[in-house]
Amino acid sequence: MERFDIGLLMFACTLAIIALRVPVAAAMLLVGGAGYAAINGWSPLFSTLKTMTYSKFANHSMAVLPLFLLMGEFATHGGMNTRLFRAALSWFGHWRGGLAVATIGGCAAFGAISGSSLATAATMSKVALPEMRRAGYSAALATGTLAAGGTLGILIPPSIILVIYAVYTEQSVGALFVAAVIPGLIATAQYMLTVAAYSRLVPGSTPAIPRASWGERIAATRGAWPIALIFGLIVTGIYRGWFSPSEGAAVGAFLMLLFAVLQGGMRTKGFVDSVLSAGLTSAMIFLIMLSAELFSAALALSQMPTELARAVAGLDLSPWTIMLCVLLAYMVLGCFMESLAMVLLTLPVFIPMLLSLDLGMSKDATLVWFGILVLMSVEIGMITPPFGLNLFLINSLAKDVPMKETYKGVLGFCVMDVMRILLILFVPALALWLPGLQ
């Protein structure tokens, strides 16, 4: 069998095994190992595994992942989600659909310290879902808002997926974080507009809530100010070179722990639970990354990505048409695959293809811009049926709400996501202006 055929067979087998509900890490490890052995032999495979594991994880820069996860855990156990929601509610609660708008604002703020879509959706649901149900909000809007708002956790930096993308493509974590700021703000505004439009199109879905006084607003905002401080310090510090991404994550985790103890009342049990949860999640991500590294090495040996890039470059299609096809593929895959697995599985194929296109940008600018587009495509996958993880998470928390109601609630948000992807695709400056890569 030719090497190219082995590469195609590897990709197809991995998708098939994942569809059978085999864990993603196991699927990529098994198929990647078998493909590597089929091309180079078993002895080189074992030698590669021995050196790859050490070279991948002995690098101190990999500490950025568990530290960012730990920062999010400290925020969760320190009750920051409640403070953020109360602050957003004091400012937006009197709007039409104000509770849902406040939920979006709270999700955006919590996403600035979480880096995880599921963590953002789960923690904000504990506070916002009972409030919306108690106020008489429709089940579709309440659950749809939480599912969509949770995706801001992976779009607004720091983002775990952006960190992994930066490691894979050898790009600056700081540049990617800064590049995601404007798209993240656009997403937040779009989601708030979606709630406002739903409130007007579906009468009775969003009962009115009294306006908060200025004193209440100031008091609520005072309780949430550490989030803005930590977010600004991390993103600015990493981008300006004040500290490395790992050091920035360590500073953020320490400050969040400090505020959680002083303001949130975190105790020993909360600290231990935070460390254990961050450790377990880190171990899962590292195993997936190791599996993806072996899978990528086997694909590189097969030369399938290179040959595919050459074939695409030779097509009589504009680069923008090809980009649309790539993003459409991400949206389709997102309906069936977990976000991290989808990114790590497809980057070895799509990155060589991307770099073969003449998009009128430098290599660094192209990779940063593509990273933001990938992130937003992954974001859609979190709320599209049948495998949208945020949908299942919210449905498990609101057991009395039929899944079809949640599907109805996220439709408007999905439309906004598609519009934003097209906007960033055809106006790259929205992602590249802040990092200065235009």
C-alpha positions in Angstrom: 0.0 0.0 0.0 1.3 3.5 -0.9 2.1 5.9 1.9 -0.6 8.4 0.7 -3.2 5.6 0.9 -2.1 4.8 4.4 -2.6 8.4 5.4 -6.1 8.5 4.0 -6.9 5.2 5.7 -5.6 6.5 9.0 -7.9 9.6 8.8 -10.9 7.5 7.9 -10.3 4.9 10.6 -9.9 7.5 13.3 -13.2 9.1 12.4 -14.9 5.7 12.3 -13.5 4.7 15.7 -14.4 8.0 17.3 -17.9 7.5 15.9 -18.1 4.2 17.8 -17.5 6.2 21.1 -14.0 5.1 21.6 -12.1 7.8 23.6 -10.4 10.3 21.3 -7.0 9.8 22.8 -7.2 6.0 22.4 -8.4 6.3 18.8 -5.6 8.6 17.7 -2.9 6.7 19.6 -3.9 3.3 18.2 -4.4 4.5 14.6 -1.4 6.8 14.7 0.8 4.0 16.1 -0.4 1.5 13.6 0.1 3.9 10.7 3.6 4.9 11.9 4.5 1.2 12.2 3.1 0.4 8.8 5.4 3.0 7.2 8.5 2.9 9.3 8.3 -0.3 11.3 7.7 -1.2 15.0 11.2 -0.5 16.3 11.2 3.1 15.1 7.7 3.5 16.6 8.8 2.6 20.1 11.9 4.8 19.8 9.7 7.7 18.7 7.2 7.2 21.5 10.1 7.2 24.0 11.6 10.5 22.8 8.3 12.2 21.8 6.8 11.8 25.3 9.8 13.5 27.0 10.4 16.2 24.4 6.7 17.1 24.4 6.0 17.4 28.1 9.4 18.2 29.6 9.1 21.6 28.2 8.2 24.1 31.0 6.0 26.0 28.6 3.4 23.2 28.8 2.8 24.4 32.4 0.5 27.1 31.0 -2.3 24.6 30.5 -2.7 23.3 34.1 -2.1 26.8 35.5 -4.9 28.4 33.4 -7.2 25.5 34.3 -6.3 26.0 38.0 -7.1 29.7 37.7 -10.6 28.8 36.4 -11.1 26.3 39.2 -10.1 28.8 41.8 -12.7 31.3 40.3 -15.4 28.6 40.4 -14.8 27.5 43.9 -14.3 31.1 45.1 -17.8 32.0 44.0 -16.7 34.4 41.3 -19.5 33.3 39.0 -22.1 34.6 41.4 -20.4 38.0 41.7 -20.1 38.3 38.0 -23.7 37.5 37.4 -24.9 40.0 40.0 -22.7 42.7 38.5 -24.1 42.1 35.0 -27.6 41.9 36.3 -27.4 45.2 38.0 -26.4 46.9 34.7 -28.5 44.9 32.2 -31.4 43.4 34.3 -33.9 46.1 33.4 -33.5 45.6 29.7 -36.0 43.5 27.8 -34.7 40.0 28.3 -32.3 41.5 30.9 -31.7 38.3 32.9 -30.6 36.6 29.7 -28.5 39.6 28.7 -26.9 39.6 32.1 -26.2 35.9 31.7 -24.3 36.6 28.5 -22.3 39.4 30.2 -21.5 37.1 33.1 -20.4 34.3 30.8 -18.2 36.7 28.9 -16.5 37.9 32.1 -16.1 34.4 33.5 -14.7 33.2 30.2 -11.9 35.8 30.7 -10.6 33.6 33.6 -11.9 30.2 32.7 -10.7 29.2 29.2 -13.2 26.4 29.0 -16.7 26.4 27.4 -18.0 23.6 29.5 -16.7 25.2 32.7 -18.3 28.5 31.8 -21.6 27.0 30.9 -21.7 24.8 34.0 -20.7 27.5 36.6 -23.0 30.2 35.2 -25.9 27.8 35.0 -25.8 27.2 38.7 -26.5 30.9 39.3 -28.4 32.1 36.2 -30.7 29.2 35.4 -32.7 29.2 38.7 -33.0 33.0 38.4 -34.4 32.9 34.9 -36.8 30.0 35.7 -38.0 31.8 38.8 -38.6 35.0 36.8 -40.7 33.1 34.3 -38.3 33.1 31.3 -39.2 30.6 28.6 -37.3 27.3 28.8 -36.0 27.6 25.3 -34.4 31.1 25.9 -33.0 30.2 29.3 -31.2 27.0 28.2 -30.3 28.3 24.8 -28.7 31.4 26.3 -26.6 29.4 28.8 -25.5 26.9 26.1 -24.4 29.7 23.7 -23.0 32.0 26.5 -20.8 29.1 27.6 -19.0 29.2 24.2 -17.6 32.6 25.2 -15.3 30.7 27.5 -13.2 29.4 24.6 -13.4 32.5 22.5 -12.5 35.2 25.1 -8.9 34.8 26.2 -7.3 33.0 27.9 -8.5 30.0 25.9 -7.2 26.5 26.4 -7.8 25.7 22.7 -5.8 28.8 21.6 -2.9 27.7 23.9 -2.9 24.3 22.2 -3.1 25.8 18.8 -0.2 28.1 19.6 1.9 25.2 20.7 1.1 23.2 17.6 1.7 26.1 15.1 4.6 27.6 17.1 2.8 31.0 17.3 2.8 33.5 20.1 0.2 32.8 22.7 0.0 36.5 23.5 -0.7 37.4 19.9 -3.5 34.8 19.7 -5.0 36.0 22.9 -5.0 39.6 21.8 -6.3 38.6 18.3 -9.3 37.0 20.0 -10.4 40.1 22.0 -12.3 41.9 19.2 -14.0 38.8 17.9 -14.9 38.0 21.5 -16.5 41.4 22.1 -18.3 41.1 18.8 -19.7 37.7 19.9 -20.8 39.1 23.2 -22.7 42.0 21.5 -24.2 39.6 19.0 -25.5 37.3 21.7 -27.1 40.2 23.5 -28.8 41.4 20.3 -30.0 37.9 19.8 -31.7 37.9 23.2 -33.2 41.3 22.5 -34.6 40.1 19.2 -36.0 36.9 20.8 -37.7 38.9 23.5 -39.5 41.0 20.9 -40.3 38.2 18.5 -41.7 35.8 21.2 -44.0 37.9 23.5 -44.1 36.8 27.1 -40.8 34.9 26.9 -39.0 37.5 29.0 -40.8 39.2 31.9 -39.6 42.6 33.0 -37.3 43.1 36.0 -37.0 46.3 38.1 -34.1 48.6 37.4 -31.2 48.5 39.9 -30.2 51.7 41.7 -26.8 53.3 41.1 -25.8 52.3 44.6 -26.6 48.6 43.9 -24.7 48.8 40.6 -21.6 50.2 42.2 -21.7 47.7 45.0 -22.2 44.8 42.6 -19.4 46.0 40.3 -17.0 46.5 43.2 -17.4 42.8 44.0 -16.4 41.8 40.4 -13.5 44.1 39.7 -10.8 41.4 40.3 -11.8 39.7 37.1 -11.1 42.8 35.0 -7.8 43.3 36.8 -6.6 39.7 36.3 -7.8 39.6 32.6 -6.0 42.8 31.7 -2.8 41.9 33.5 -2.6 38.4 31.9 -3.4 39.4 28.3 -1.4 42.7 28.4 1.6 41.1 30.3 2.0 38.2 27.9 1.6 40.3 24.8 3.9 43.0 26.0 6.6 40.5 27.1 6.4 41.3 30.8 6.3 37.6 31.5 6.0 34.4 29.5 2.6 32.6 29.0 3.5 30.2 31.8 4.5 32.9 34.1 1.3 34.9 33.2 -0.8 31.8 34.0 1.0 31.4 37.3 0.4 35.1 38.2 -3.3 34.7 37.3 -3.7 31.5 39.3 -2.1 33.1 42.3 -4.1 36.3 42.2 -7.3 34.4 41.6 -6.5 32.2 44.6 -5.8 35.3 46.7 -9.1 36.9 45.7 -11.0 33.7 46.2 -9.8 33.4 49.7 -10.3 37.0 50.7 -13.6 37.7 48.9 -15.1 34.3 48.0 -14.5 32.5 51.2 -12.5 29.6 49.7 -11.4 27.0 52.3 -9.1 24.0 52.3 -11.6 21.7 50.7 -12.2 24.1 47.8 -8.5 24.4 47.3 -8.0 20.7 47.2 -10.9 20.2 44.9 -9.6 22.9 42.6 -6.1 21.3 42.4 -7.5 17.8 41.8 -9.9 18.9 39.1 -7.3 20.9 37.3 -4.9 18.0 37.5 -7.4 15.5 36.1 -8.4 17.8 33.2 -4.7 18.5 32.4 -3.9 14.8 32.3 -6.7 14.2 29.9 -5.6 17.1 27.6 -1.9 15.9 27.8 -2.9 12.4 26.8 -4.9 13.7 23.8 -2.0 16.0 22.8 0.5 13.0 22.9 -1.9 10.9 20.8 -2.3 13.8 18.4 1.5 14.3 18.2 1.9 10.6 17.2 -1.0 10.8 14.8 0.5 13.9 13.2 4.0 12.3 12.9 2.4 9.3 11.1 0.5 11.5 8.8 3.6 13.5 8.0 5.4 10.2 7.1 2.6 9.3 4.8 3.0 12.7 3.0 -0.8 12.9 2.7 -1.1 16.5 4.1 1.6 17.6 1.7 0.1 15.9 -1.3 -3.3 17.2 -0.4 -2.0 20.8 -0.1 -0.4 20.5 -3.6 -3.7 19.2 -5.0 -5.7 22.0 -3.5 -3.2 24.6 -4.6 -3.6 23.3 -8.2 -7.4 23.6 -8.2 -9.0 26.3 -10.2 -10.6 27.9 -7.1 -9.9 31.1 -5.3 -8.2 30.9 -1.9 -11.3 32.3 -0.3 -13.5 29.6 -1.7 -11.1 27.0 -0.3 -11.1 28.7 3.1 -14.9 28.6 3.0 -14.8 24.9 2.4 -12.4 24.3 5.2 -14.5 26.3 7.7 -17.6 24.4 6.5 -15.8 21.2 7.2 -15.1 22.4 10.7 -18.8 23.2 11.2 -19.9 19.8 10.0 -17.3 18.0 12.1 -18.3 20.0 15.1 -21.8 18.5 15.0 -20.2 15.1 15.8 -16.8 15.6 17.5 -15.5 17.1 20.7 -13.8 20.5 20.0 -10.2 19.7 21.2 -10.2 16.4 19.4 -11.4 18.1 16.2 -8.7 20.7 16.3 -5.9 18.3 17.0 -7.1 15.8 14.4 -7.5 18.3 11.5 -4.6 20.7 12.0 -2.0 18.3 10.5 -4.1 18.2 7.3 -5.4 21.8 7.1 -2.2 23.8 8.1 -0.1 22.7 5.1 -3.1 23.4 2.9 -3.6 26.8 4.4 0.1 27.8 3.9 0.0 26.8 0.3 -2.7 29.4 -0.4 -1.9 33.0 -1.5 -4.0 35.0 1.0 -1.9 38.2 0.8 -0.7 37.9 4.4 2.5 36.8 6.1 2.8 33.3 7.5 2.4 34.5 11.1 -0.6 36.7 10.3 -2.2 33.8 8.4 -1.8 31.3 11.2 -3.0 33.7 13.9 -6.1 34.7 11.7 -6.8 31.0 10.9 -6.5 30.2 14.6 -9.3 32.6 15.4 -11.5 31.3 12.6 -10.9 27.7 13.8 -11.8 28.8 17.4 -15.1 30.3 16.2 -15.9 27.2 14.1 -15.3 25.0 17.1 -17.5 27.4 19.1 -20.4 26.6 16.8 -19.8 22.9 17.2 -20.4 23.2 20.9 -24.0 24.3 20.4 -25.1 22.4 17.2 -26.9 19.1 17.4 -26.5 16.2 17.6 -23.2 16.3 19.5 -23.1 19.8 20.9 -21.6 19.2 24.3 -22.9 22.5 25.8 -26.5 21.4 24.8 -26.1 18.1 26.7 -24.5 19.8 29.7 -27.4 22.3 30.0 -30.0 19.7 29.4 -28.5 17.6 32.2 -28.8 20.6 34.5 -32.4 21.5 33.4 -33.8 17.9 33.3 -37.4 19.2 32.9 -36.7 21.0 29.6 -37.0 18.9 26.5 -33.9 18.9 24.3 -35.9 20.2 21.4 -36.6 23.4 23.4 -32.9 23.9 23.9 -32.3 23.3 20.2 -34.9 26.1 19.4 -33.2 28.4 21.9 -29.7 28.2 20.3 -30.8 28.7 16.6 -30.5 32.5 16.7 -27.1 32.2 18.4 -25.9 29.8 15.7 -26.9 32.3 13.0 -24.9 35.0 14.7 -21.9 32.7 14.9 -22.0 32.0 11.2 -22.3 35.8 10.5 -19.3 36.5 12.7 -17.1 33.8 11.0 -17.9 35.3 7.6 -17.1 38.8 8.9 -13.7 37.7 10.3 -13.0 35.7 7.1 -13.5 38.6 4.8 -12.2 41.3 7.2 -9.1 39.8 8.7 -8.1 43.1 10.2 -10.7 42.6 13.0 -8.5 39.8 14.3 -5.1 41.1 13.2 -5.3 44.8 14.2 -4.7 44.5 17.9 -1.7 42.1 17.6 -0.2 44.4 14.9 -0.1 41.7 12.2 -1.9 43.5 9.4 
